[in-house]
Amino acid sequence: MELVVLNTSGKETGKKVTLDESIFGIEPNKHAVYLEVKQYLAAQRQGTHKSKERSEITASTKKLKKQKGSGSARYGDIKSPTFRGGGRVFGPKPRDYRFKLNKALKRLAKKSVLSQKMRDNSIRIVEGLSIAAPKTKDFITVLNALALNDKKSLFILADTNKNVYLSSRNLPKTKVMKFNEISSYDLINAGEIVFLEGAVEKFQENLKK
């Protein structure tokens, strides 16, 4: 399985990169992808929600009326959950929503997303992206050349590139990440995936560990 390398003008360079079929050519496992996306989104939750139970309400503990003789229902104190301002029964408490997944399943999820993106022709390899100074204008020029200006795109770097990152930071539909920082959620959320020079090899090597 091979992919043609493009330059920053969107033209073919004549080079080809061999892709590992065990990463880019498998039958996608939807459940593995679902679990990793669920894990990612769960980890984003603050979990600081809290409501007061009956014992935590500050109010009188006096019984509102005598137990018998009124002909109406029995009442305790004003903190009862049946009254407005009373405690809540089984209300939310602060909790951590994070949960663990084994590495093999997370690798399978990434491979599944990449394989589907490959089927959809949504993966590109670009070489020669160098930005001398952090300028959004320069990055937009590259996006236009690659016909990505109106698409959600994920640029995957082999190494940290501060100028590329800063140049893209202001673009709402573009995300730049290093190869070892990516989750299945990032891959799914991008309409087009662009590997920069050397990133494919490192990404494949990382998924084989």
TORKOL-4160 file (C-alpha; in steps of 0.2 Angstrom, whole numbers, padded with zeros to 4 digits, m for minus):
209
<pt num="1" X="0000" Y="0000" Z="0000"/>
<pt num="2" X="0008" Y="0016" Z="m0006"/>
<pt num="3" X="0004" Y="0035" Z="m0005"/>
<pt num="4" X="0010" Y="0048" Z="m0016"/>
<pt num="5" X="0020" Y="0062" Z="m0007"/>
<pt num="6" X="0014" Y="0080" Z="m0011"/>
<pt num="7" X="0023" Y="0097" Z="m0009"/>
<pt num="8" X="0016" Y="0112" Z="m0001"/>
<pt num="9" X="0009" Y="0118" Z="m0018"/>
<pt num="10" X="m0002" Y="0102" Z="m0018"/>
<pt num="11" X="0008" Y="0094" Z="m0033"/>
<pt num="12" X="0015" Y="0077" Z="m0033"/>
<pt num="13" X="0034" Y="0076" Z="m0029"/>
<pt num="14" X="0036" Y="0059" Z="m0038"/>
<pt num="15" X="0040" Y="0051" Z="m0021"/>
<pt num="16" X="0030" Y="0037" Z="m0013"/>
<pt num="17" X="0028" Y="0031" Z="0005"/>
<pt num="18" X="0024" Y="0013" Z="0009"/>
<pt num="19" X="0010" Y="0012" Z="0022"/>
<pt num="20" X="0008" Y="m0003" Z="0033"/>
<pt num="21" X="m0007" Y="m0013" Z="0029"/>
<pt num="22" X="m0009" Y="m0019" Z="0047"/>
<pt num="23" X="m0012" Y="m0001" Z="0051"/>
<pt num="24" X="m0020" Y="0007" Z="0036"/>
<pt num="25" X="m0029" Y="m0008" Z="0028"/>
<pt num="26" X="m0038" Y="m0017" Z="0042"/>
<pt num="27" X="m0057" Y="m0020" Z="0043"/>
<pt num="28" X="m0062" Y="m0006" Z="0055"/>
<pt num="29" X="m0068" Y="m0011" Z="0072"/>
<pt num="30" X="m0082" Y="0001" Z="0077"/>
<pt num="31" X="m0084" Y="m0004" Z="0095"/>
<pt num="32" X="m0065" Y="m0001" Z="0098"/>
<pt num="33" X="m0067" Y="0016" Z="0091"/>
<pt num="34" X="m0083" Y="0020" Z="0101"/>
<pt num="35" X="m0074" Y="0015" Z="0117"/>
<pt num="36" X="m0059" Y="0026" Z="0115"/>
<pt num="37" X="m0070" Y="0041" Z="0109"/>
<pt num="38" X="m0081" Y="0038" Z="0125"/>
<pt num="39" X="m0065" Y="0037" Z="0136"/>
<pt num="40" X="m0058" Y="0053" Z="0128"/>
<pt num="41" X="m0075" Y="0063" Z="0131"/>
<pt num="42" X="m0077" Y="0056" Z="0148"/>
<pt num="43" X="m0060" Y="0063" Z="0153"/>
<pt num="44" X="m0065" Y="0080" Z="0147"/>
<pt num="45" X="m0079" Y="0081" Z="0160"/>
<pt num="46" X="m0076" Y="0091" Z="0176"/>
<pt num="47" X="m0087" Y="0080" Z="0187"/>
<pt num="48" X="m0089" Y="0094" Z="0199"/>
<pt num="49" X="m0108" Y="0093" Z="0200"/>
<pt num="50" X="m0116" Y="0093" Z="0217"/>
<pt num="51" X="m0133" Y="0095" Z="0225"/>
<pt num="52" X="m0137" Y="0095" Z="0244"/>
<pt num="53" X="m0145" Y="0080" Z="0252"/>
<pt num="54" X="m0158" Y="0082" Z="0267"/>
<pt num="55" X="m0144" Y="0082" Z="0280"/>
<pt num="56" X="m0134" Y="0095" Z="0271"/>
<pt num="57" X="m0148" Y="0108" Z="0271"/>
<pt num="58" X="m0147" Y="0123" Z="0283"/>
<pt num="59" X="m0165" Y="0125" Z="0291"/>
<pt num="60" X="m0175" Y="0121" Z="0306"/>
<pt num="61" X="m0178" Y="0103" Z="0311"/>
<pt num="62" X="m0194" Y="0107" Z="0319"/>
<pt num="63" X="m0209" Y="0096" Z="0314"/>
<pt num="64" X="m0221" Y="0107" Z="0303"/>
<pt num="65" X="m0237" Y="0101" Z="0311"/>
<pt num="66" X="m0243" Y="0087" Z="0323"/>
<pt num="67" X="m0243" Y="0070" Z="0316"/>
<pt num="68" X="m0261" Y="0066" Z="0318"/>
<pt num="69" X="m0278" Y="0075" Z="0317"/>
<pt num="70" X="m0275" Y="0087" Z="0302"/>
<pt num="71" X="m0283" Y="0076" Z="0289"/>
<pt num="72" X="m0268" Y="0079" Z="0277"/>
<pt num="73" X="m0252" Y="0070" Z="0274"/>
<pt num="74" X="m0239" Y="0068" Z="0288"/>
<pt num="75" X="m0225" Y="0081" Z="0287"/>
<pt num="76" X="m0207" Y="0081" Z="0295"/>
<pt num="77" X="m0196" Y="0096" Z="0294"/>
<pt num="78" X="m0194" Y="0109" Z="0280"/>
<pt num="79" X="m0179" Y="0100" Z="0274"/>
<pt num="80" X="m0189" Y="0086" Z="0267"/>
<pt num="81" X="m0187" Y="0083" Z="0248"/>
<pt num="82" X="m0205" Y="0085" Z="0245"/>
<pt num="83" X="m0204" Y="0104" Z="0249"/>
<pt num="84" X="m0196" Y="0117" Z="0238"/>
<pt num="85" X="m0179" Y="0121" Z="0244"/>
<pt num="86" X="m0178" Y="0104" Z="0253"/>
<pt num="87" X="m0164" Y="0091" Z="0250"/>
<pt num="88" X="m0163" Y="0081" Z="0234"/>
<pt num="89" X="m0164" Y="0062" Z="0235"/>
<pt num="90" X="m0150" Y="0053" Z="0226"/>
<pt num="91" X="m0143" Y="0069" Z="0219"/>
<pt num="92" X="m0127" Y="0071" Z="0209"/>
<pt num="93" X="m0110" Y="0070" Z="0219"/>
<pt num="94" X="m0093" Y="0075" Z="0213"/>
<pt num="95" X="m0085" Y="0061" Z="0203"/>
<pt num="96" X="m0071" Y="0057" Z="0191"/>
<pt num="97" X="m0078" Y="0050" Z="0175"/>
<pt num="98" X="m0061" Y="0044" Z="0168"/>
<pt num="99" X="m0059" Y="0025" Z="0165"/>
<pt num="100" X="m0045" Y="0015" Z="0158"/>
<pt num="101" X="m0043" Y="0005" Z="0142"/>
<pt num="102" X="m0029" Y="m0007" Z="0138"/>
<pt num="103" X="m0016" Y="m0001" Z="0125"/>
<pt num="104" X="m0020" Y="m0015" Z="0112"/>
<pt num="105" X="m0038" Y="m0009" Z="0111"/>
<pt num="106" X="m0033" Y="0009" Z="0109"/>
<pt num="107" X="m0021" Y="0005" Z="0095"/>
<pt num="108" X="m0035" Y="m0005" Z="0087"/>
<pt num="109" X="m0046" Y="0010" Z="0088"/>
<pt num="110" X="m0033" Y="0021" Z="0079"/>
<pt num="111" X="m0029" Y="0008" Z="0066"/>
<pt num="112" X="m0048" Y="0007" Z="0063"/>
<pt num="113" X="m0050" Y="0025" Z="0060"/>
<pt num="114" X="m0035" Y="0027" Z="0049"/>
<pt num="115" X="m0041" Y="0012" Z="0038"/>
<pt num="116" X="m0058" Y="0020" Z="0036"/>
<pt num="117" X="m0049" Y="0037" Z="0032"/>
<pt num="118" X="m0038" Y="0028" Z="0019"/>
<pt num="119" X="m0054" Y="0020" Z="0011"/>
<pt num="120" X="m0061" Y="0038" Z="0010"/>
<pt num="121" X="m0045" Y="0045" Z="0002"/>
<pt num="122" X="m0044" Y="0057" Z="0017"/>
<pt num="123" X="m0026" Y="0054" Z="0020"/>
<pt num="124" X="m0011" Y="0064" Z="0013"/>
<pt num="125" X="0007" Y="0066" Z="0015"/>
<pt num="126" X="0016" Y="0083" Z="0013"/>
<pt num="127" X="0034" Y="0087" Z="0013"/>
<pt num="128" X="0043" Y="0103" Z="0014"/>
<pt num="129" X="0032" Y="0113" Z="0025"/>
<pt num="130" X="0043" Y="0126" Z="0033"/>
<pt num="131" X="0037" Y="0142" Z="0040"/>
<pt num="132" X="0051" Y="0155" Z="0044"/>
<pt num="133" X="0040" Y="0165" Z="0056"/>
<pt num="134" X="0023" Y="0161" Z="0065"/>
<pt num="135" X="0011" Y="0169" Z="0052"/>
<pt num="136" X="m0007" Y="0163" Z="0050"/>
<pt num="137" X="m0006" Y="0170" Z="0032"/>
<pt num="138" X="0008" Y="0158" Z="0027"/>
<pt num="139" X="m0002" Y="0143" Z="0034"/>
<pt num="140" X="m0018" Y="0149" Z="0025"/>
<pt num="141" X="m0008" Y="0149" Z="0008"/>
<pt num="142" X="m0003" Y="0131" Z="0011"/>
<pt num="143" X="m0021" Y="0126" Z="0015"/>
<pt num="144" X="m0027" Y="0134" Z="m0001"/>
<pt num="145" X="m0014" Y="0125" Z="m0011"/>
<pt num="146" X="m0020" Y="0108" Z="m0003"/>
<pt num="147" X="m0038" Y="0113" Z="m0005"/>
<pt num="148" X="m0041" Y="0112" Z="0014"/>
<pt num="149" X="m0046" Y="0129" Z="0017"/>
<pt num="150" X="m0065" Y="0124" Z="0020"/>
<pt num="151" X="m0061" Y="0107" Z="0028"/>
<pt num="152" X="m0057" Y="0102" Z="0045"/>
<pt num="153" X="m0040" Y="0095" Z="0045"/>
<pt num="154" X="m0027" Y="0087" Z="0056"/>
<pt num="155" X="m0008" Y="0090" Z="0053"/>
<pt num="156" X="0003" Y="0077" Z="0061"/>
<pt num="157" X="0021" Y="0082" Z="0064"/>
<pt num="158" X="0036" Y="0071" Z="0067"/>
<pt num="159" X="0044" Y="0083" Z="0079"/>
<pt num="160" X="0038" Y="0099" Z="0088"/>
<pt num="161" X="0037" Y="0114" Z="0076"/>
<pt num="162" X="0033" Y="0130" Z="0085"/>
<pt num="163" X="0031" Y="0140" Z="0070"/>
<pt num="164" X="0019" Y="0128" Z="0062"/>
<pt num="165" X="0009" Y="0127" Z="0078"/>
<pt num="166" X="0008" Y="0145" Z="0081"/>
<pt num="167" X="0003" Y="0149" Z="0063"/>
<pt num="168" X="m0011" Y="0137" Z="0063"/>
<pt num="169" X="m0017" Y="0141" Z="0081"/>
<pt num="170" X="m0029" Y="0154" Z="0075"/>
<pt num="171" X="m0038" Y="0143" Z="0062"/>
<pt num="172" X="m0054" Y="0135" Z="0069"/>
<pt num="173" X="m0054" Y="0121" Z="0057"/>
<pt num="174" X="m0036" Y="0116" Z="0058"/>
<pt num="175" X="m0027" Y="0107" Z="0071"/>
<pt num="176" X="m0008" Y="0103" Z="0072"/>
<pt num="177" X="m0002" Y="0089" Z="0084"/>
<pt num="178" X="0013" Y="0078" Z="0086"/>
<pt num="179" X="0012" Y="0060" Z="0081"/>
<pt num="180" X="0012" Y="0053" Z="0099"/>
<pt num="181" X="m0001" Y="0065" Z="0106"/>
<pt num="182" X="m0016" Y="0059" Z="0095"/>
<pt num="183" X="m0031" Y="0050" Z="0100"/>
<pt num="184" X="m0045" Y="0042" Z="0090"/>
<pt num="185" X="m0056" Y="0056" Z="0093"/>
<pt num="186" X="m0043" Y="0068" Z="0085"/>
<pt num="187" X="m0043" Y="0057" Z="0070"/>
<pt num="188" X="m0062" Y="0055" Z="0068"/>
<pt num="189" X="m0064" Y="0074" Z="0071"/>
<pt num="190" X="m0054" Y="0078" Z="0056"/>
<pt num="191" X="m0061" Y="0078" Z="0039"/>
<pt num="192" X="m0043" Y="0076" Z="0031"/>
<pt num="193" X="m0027" Y="0070" Z="0039"/>
<pt num="194" X="m0011" Y="0077" Z="0033"/>
<pt num="195" X="0005" Y="0068" Z="0038"/>
<pt num="196" X="0020" Y="0080" Z="0037"/>
<pt num="197" X="0038" Y="0074" Z="0032"/>
<pt num="198" X="0044" Y="0059" Z="0043"/>
<pt num="199" X="0028" Y="0058" Z="0053"/>
<pt num="200" X="0020" Y="0043" Z="0045"/>
<pt num="201" X="0035" Y="0032" Z="0049"/>
<pt num="202" X="0036" Y="0038" Z="0067"/>
<pt num="203" X="0017" Y="0036" Z="0069"/>
<pt num="204" X="0017" Y="0018" Z="0062"/>
<pt num="205" X="0032" Y="0013" Z="0073"/>
<pt num="206" X="0023" Y="0020" Z="0088"/>
<pt num="207" X="0007" Y="0010" Z="0084"/>
<pt num="208" X="0018" Y="m0006" Z="0083"/>
<pt num="209" X="0025" Y="m0004" Z="0101"/>
